[in-house]
C-alpha cells in the first residue's frame, strides 16, 4: 500500500521558523558582541587572566554541559515549553550580566545564561523537524536556521560596535530583552507543542555527571596550558576524564539514558557530531583572537572592528545559500570535505598577520567560508540519522558538539594563546620595567596596555609594542595549531562518510514517508 507524501508546511510553518530563528540569532550575537566588549569590560572590571577566559568560555561550557539534559527534557515535557522557559531565564541572566559589579558575578551571570541558552537550540531544532515533514522543506528550513546563526555573527559586531561606541559594555547584554520578548509573545501562538510519545524518568545523577565532565576536564587543561605541568592540574584533568567514563558507563546501563549512545552507531551521526566539535574549536577560538587583535593590536574602535568582521559573516551566509542549492547535484560529503580542505588556506594566511587588517580579515573569510558547508549540511545529517521520537536528544547532541567545540576552542586554544603570549613577554619585556609591572603584563594584553599607560613614555611605548607583538605571535601559533585540525576534518569526512550507508529504517510505518538524506 502506497503511503501519502508528507504534508508540506504552509505560511504558519515558515512564520514559526522565523520566530525560532530569534534565539539562534541571539545565541551567536551573544558571543560575537562579547568579543568586542572585552577591552572595555577588562578596563572596568579588571579581571585577571583566568577570569577573563572564564568570562568568555563559561557560557559555552554551561551550554555544552546542559544541552543533552535540555534536549531530553524537551522530548519528555515538550520542546515549546522548554524553549519559552529558557527564553525567560536567558532574559533575566542577561539583565544581571549587564549590571554586574565584578568579574566573578559576571562569570556567574554568564553561567546562568549558558544553562538558559541550552534550552533554546535543541528545542528549536526539534520543533523544526516537527514543523517540516517534507525532507526538502526541512533541509531548507535547517539551512535557514543555520543562517540565523551566521546572521547573528554578522549583526553582533555591527550592533555591538554601535552600542559600545555610545554606551557602556553592559549594553551588549541587553540586546536579549527585546528579541526574547518577541519569542515569548509570538511563540505560544505560532509554534505547536512537540514531545516524544513515550518518556522515562530523568536521571539526575547523569545530569550532574554531564555537567561536571566538560567543566572539570577543561579546568585542568586551562591550568596546564597557562601555568605548565603541575600535579594538581593534571589530577583535575584525570578526575574529569574519570567522571566522563562513569557517565558513559551509566548511560549504557540505563533503560532511558540521558545520552543515547546508540545513535553513534550510525556513521553519519557520529562523524557529523565529531566534525561539529572540530569546527567549533577552530571557529570560536579564532574569532576570540581576531576580535581582540582588531581592537587591541590594530587600535580599532569597537564599531570599526565590527565593520571589519562583517565580510566574514556575510561571506558565510552567501556560501550557505549556494551550498543549499547545490545538494541536488553534488553529494553533501563532497561539499563538506572540499570546504574543509579549502578552509586550510585561512589559517595559512593568519600565520602571516602583522599590522595589515586585510590579511587578518582575508584569513578569517576563507576559514569561515570553507567551514560553512559543514555547518549548513551537518545538522541535517544528524537529524536525518535519528528516529523522530529522539529528535530532541539528537538535536541536543548535535548542538552539544558545536557548543562543546566552541567552548573548547575558547578555553583550550585561548589558554594556549595566553600561555604563548605570557612566555613571549617573559623573554622580551623591555629592560627597566619594574618586576611587579612586568609580572602583571604577562597575564593579558589589556593588562599590559594599561600598565604601559602608567609608565614613562620611554618604557611605556616599547612595552606596549612588545605586548602587541606577543599577541601577534600567539595568533600565529594558534593558526598553526588549527591547520592539522582542518586537515583531519577533511580526511574524516572523505574517508568515513563516503562509505556510510543510509540511516536506519524507520521504526514505525508512518515514519517511512520522511526520507533520510543520502550521503553519497
Buried (B, 14 or more C-beta within 10 A) or exposed (E): EEEEEBEEBEEEBBBBBBBBBBBBBBBBBBBBBBBBBBBBBBEBBBBBBBBBBBBBBBBBBBBBBBBBBBBBBBBBBBBBBBBBBBBBBBBBBBBBBBEBEEBBBBBBBBBBBBBBBBBBBBBBBBBBBBBBBBBEBBBBBBBBBBBBBBBBBBBBBBBBBBBBEEEBBBBBBBBBBEBBEEBBEBBEEBBEEBBBEEBEEBBEEBBBBBBBBBBBBBBBBBBBBBBEEEEEBEEBBEBBBEBBEBBBEBBEEBEBBBBBEBBBEBBBBBBBBBBBBBBBBBBBBBBBBBBBBBBBBBEBBBBBBBBBBBBBBBBBBBBBBEBBEBBEEEBBBBBBBBBBBBBBBBBBBBBEBEEEBEBBBBBBBBBBBBBBBBBBBBBBBBBBBBBBBBBBBBBBBBBBBBBBBBBBBBBBBBBBBBBBBBBBBEEBBBEEBEEEBBBBBBBBBBBBBBBBEEBEEEBBEBBBEBBBBBBBBBBBBBBEBBBEBBBBBBEBBBEBBBEBEBBBEBEEEEBEBBBBBBBE
